[in-house]
Amino acid sequence: MAKFSERLRELRKERGLKQKEMAEICGIKVRSYQQYEYDENYPTVPGLVSLADYFGVSLDYLMGRKDERT
């Protein structure tokens, strides 16, 4: 199973977004967002929920616990 950082990167690229654009969507600094994709840090629980909602996937999928998106 993929890790959170891998899933996040994959979902971002599917939408054709740059890290800077994702940081703006999340309301955080670019470096903070990069830490998510580089497996250095995690968003808060509300941040995880917002990301899952934005991409239309379940939290289990986003966190790499399941391979089914919903």
C-alpha positions in Angstrom: 0.0 0.0 0.0 1.1 3.5 -0.7 2.0 6.0 2.0 0.2 9.3 2.6 3.0 11.3 0.9 2.8 9.1 -2.2 -1.0 9.3 -2.4 -1.0 13.1 -1.9 1.6 13.6 -4.7 -0.3 11.2 -7.0 -3.6 13.0 -6.4 -2.1 16.4 -6.9 -0.4 15.4 -10.2 -3.7 13.9 -11.5 -5.2 17.3 -11.2 -2.3 19.0 -12.9 -1.5 21.1 -9.9 1.9 22.4 -8.7 3.0 22.2 -5.0 2.6 26.0 -4.7 -1.0 25.8 -5.9 -1.8 23.0 -3.4 -0.3 25.1 -0.6 -2.6 28.0 -1.6 -5.6 25.6 -1.6 -4.6 24.3 1.8 -3.9 27.8 3.1 -0.3 27.0 4.2 3.2 27.9 3.1 4.8 26.0 0.2 7.4 24.5 2.5 4.8 23.1 4.8 3.0 21.4 1.9 6.3 20.1 0.6 6.9 18.4 4.0 3.7 16.4 3.5 4.9 15.1 0.1 8.4 14.5 1.4 7.1 12.4 4.3 8.5 14.8 6.8 5.2 16.0 8.4 1.4 15.4 8.4 -1.5 17.8 8.2 -3.8 18.3 11.2 -6.9 16.0 11.3 -9.1 18.8 9.9 -6.5 19.3 7.2 -6.6 15.6 6.3 -10.4 15.7 6.1 -10.2 18.8 3.9 -7.7 17.1 1.5 -9.8 14.0 1.3 -12.9 16.1 0.5 -11.0 18.2 -2.1 -9.8 15.1 -3.9 -13.0 13.2 -3.4 -11.4 10.2 -1.7 -11.8 8.5 1.6 -9.4 9.2 4.5 -8.4 5.5 4.4 -7.4 5.9 0.8 -5.5 9.1 1.4 -3.6 7.6 4.4 -2.7 4.5 2.4 -4.9 2.1 4.4 -7.0 1.0 1.5 -6.6 1.0 -2.3 -10.2 1.9 -3.0 -10.7 5.6 -3.4 -14.2 5.8 -1.8 
